[in-house]
Amino acid sequence: MSKQDYTYAVARIRALENNLLNQDDLNQLLSCPDEDEAVEWLLSRGWGDGEEAKDGETILAYELNKTWKIVRELVKDMSTLDVLSYQDLHHNIKGAIKRVVSGRDAQDVYIDNSFYTDEELLDIVRKENWYKLPSFLAYKSKEAYDVAVKTGDGQMLDVMMDRACLESIMEAGNRGQHQVIKDYAEETVAVTDIKIAVRAERTKKNGDFMRMAMAKCETINVELLIKAALTGEEAIIEYIESTDYADGAEALKKSLSAFERWCNDRIIDLIKPQLRNSFSIGPIFAYIYAREIEIRSVRNILMGKRSKLPVEEIRERVRKTYV
């Protein structure tokens, strides 16, 4: 797209940014006494399709789909935003493979904002028409499918497809048109590798497992991270303190969920300069990510209300806002 094309698209995004929730809004949502009141608050803010009140998950799914629908209307070449869509696409392919191999139906695993419908993906897997998938995914999907058929090992399928997802995110970042997309891809892969290391250490996985699960990036040395994980969690933290992610070490000392929140907040800080950019894909990318994080925070609040958790405990799961 030309700069003029982006100028029009960004103007639309600027208007949409006015509807994003800020920290005060999330505090109001947190103050709702229960999940039903929280859902009513969302409806009063225009969330949902305008019909009679539905459950929270239906509203959140609608909002995410609406976001992608708007963006597809604004952006002619959606490949510029592949880095944000790949996680859902890989998730859906992985789910389709599991359903075909196991013979069990589980439609709730499908995320309805991918470029393929649920039935299209199932048909591709059943007929092994891998060529209908993007080239970066076709070979990896076939490989994972063959392993699943031969071994029935669901965990191995997860590992193979999750690594394929990381590699495709990195590839999309490398060809990205904007530095913020490149930075997002790098940080997403790096922090995921760190989370893999922590979980592997806690479950006593070996180095070969971690090598199979992790993807290479510039800001994390995978071999040093694996070596640290084989030593213990303190060694992982010590290694992180020597990297660009040193500030996240304190969060990781608290919990893995605190580290995940730190990662999301760091990316929000990374994209905030796009609020002042009017001539590139950057603000559109930032808006999608901001919406995804906003929806995640709202989901965490609704789940906390449903489970009757203390407000302060729920607050710990709420992410930083874009506006």
Buried (B, 14 or more C-beta within 10 A) or exposed (E): BEEEBBEEBBEBBEEBBEEBBEEEBBEEBBEBEEBBEBBEBBBEEEBBEEEEEBEBEBBBBBBBBBBBEBBEEBBEEBEBBBBBBBBBBBBBBBBBBBBBBEEEEEEEBBBBBBBBEBEBBBBBBEEEEBEEBEEBBBEBBBBBBEBBEEEEEBEBBBBBBBBBBBBBBBBBBEEBBBEBBBBBBBBBBBBBBBBBBBBBBEEEBEEEBBEBBBBBBEBBBBEEBBBBBBEEBEBBBEBBBEBBBEEBBBBBEEEBEBBBBBBBBBBBEBBBEBBEBBEBBBBBBBBBBBBBBBBBBBBBBBBBBEEEBEEEEBBBBBBBBBB
